[in-house]
Amino acid sequence: MTLRKKLFWISVFYFAQGMPFGVVLDVLPVYFRQNNVSLTEIGMMGALTLPWTIKVFWSPLLDRFGERRTWVTLCCFAMALAMFCVPLFDAGRPGSILWILLVAFTVSSATQDIAIDAFSVGIAAKGEEGTINSLRAGLYRFGVLAGGGATMYLVAPFGWTWVFLALALAFVAMAVAALAAPSVQVVHQRPREWAQGFVAFLSRPGSIAIFTFVLIYRMDYVAVGPMIKPFWIDRGMSPQEIGTISTGVGMALGIVGALLGGLFTSRFGIFKGLWILGIAQALPNLGYAAVAQFSLGRPYLYAVSMAESFGAGLVTAAFLSFLMRISDKRQAATQYALLTALYALPRSIMAPIGGKVADVWGYPTFFALTFLLAIPAYALLPWVYRWIGPNGRRHAGDSERSEGADNANPIISDTPEGAGMAGETGPHTPQRKPASATVR
């Protein structure tokens, strides 16, 4: 498969992956509030995001059964059905059936995420991760915008029923498109064999350090996020300014940053991308601390906000490329879901802690402390280096073999070379396919 064709399907799939999150983030709260649902009940809808956090628990099913594109198609049809049914129920008094529909929607979205991420790991040849993930990050954000904020413009002229019908049709279109996607061969290992491979992944030398790195690498960014908009309000900024600069311009700069970060990662390697671009992610936190400490005006706050969005975009491609590189293609669904779950975990932990710190010690101290959260991950870079090497390759010999296999057939994932992204325990992995594996 050519790189251009890979990028086309990455664009389609990650746009599709972003849309459901936009629906949950923007559409549902507005819809239910306009139907006079209490803020308490709307707040409880935050539980709808739980499937995206715990999806790792059913991710092995996608390694065990079916094709990646089949799962995407089924999930898109399920989400279309849910969107079609939502306006059939009384939104002013959401009952258990409506709640079940919404939970089914987010479970389908989380399952689709597993399949799409595994598809991406399966088609990515070594050296292509930076390019793939830069486009992936940008199209995901466009999907969130299309499924969420952009949908709001349809409410006034057409009404909510037609909005949900349009969303249903969009998901049907994506389901049909997924059927035309190239097939990525998957090795369906028997449970015992799969368990042995997964245990081998967890027990590789340095794995504890690597998983800790995944957990804390973006903790500075995750910790500062929930307090940004309250800080703007407390500085006297209007909601219009927040919408324009922090959200609108910020999203655009995040997309540009992701594209440039992908180019940097492709040119200089994943390892350099992680440590150099990680600095760009952390420094704006000190900028916020300076604005808070010295009561700097709007231009400074605007500049720091734009730097934050741009820096976060820069590091996204490098970090996602790292997760992709260390995932074994034979267990891509499970391993990548595990890694992203580790990355997402600090979000739910840091938000309440950060709010308390900002309340007690003030914004300057809070922002300075979030900058310090970036430092521990740098102490773990030697283990990252041992896993992926200076250019994102763990072993020179493995790299040559894997690149040869990728160039020959980058969508085949049942050979040792195809699995060499992380599943091998060393350069002497037996060069044969498991006898008990079923290829589909």
CORWOGI-V625379 format. One record per run of one state. SS is the DSSP state (h for helix, s for strand, l for the rest). FROM is the first residue (numbers start at 0). LEN is the number of residues. If there is no record, write none. Layout:
# CORWOGI-V625379
ss->{SS;SS}
from->{FROM;FROM}
len->{LEN;LEN}
This chain:
# CORWOGI-V625379
ss->{l;h;l;h;l;h;l;h;l;h;l;h;l;h;l;h;l;h;l;s;l;h;l;h;l;h;l;h;l;h;l;h;l;h;l;h;l;h;l;h;l;h;l;h;l;s;l}
from->{0;2;34;38;57;59;64;67;86;90;93;95;123;128;147;148;158;159;179;186;188;190;202;206;216;218;234;238;268;269;294;297;326;328;361;362;372;374;379;380;388;395;409;415;419;437;439}
len->{2;32;4;19;2;5;3;19;4;3;2;28;5;19;1;10;1;20;7;2;2;12;4;10;2;16;4;30;1;25;3;29;2;33;1;10;2;5;1;8;7;14;6;4;18;2;1}
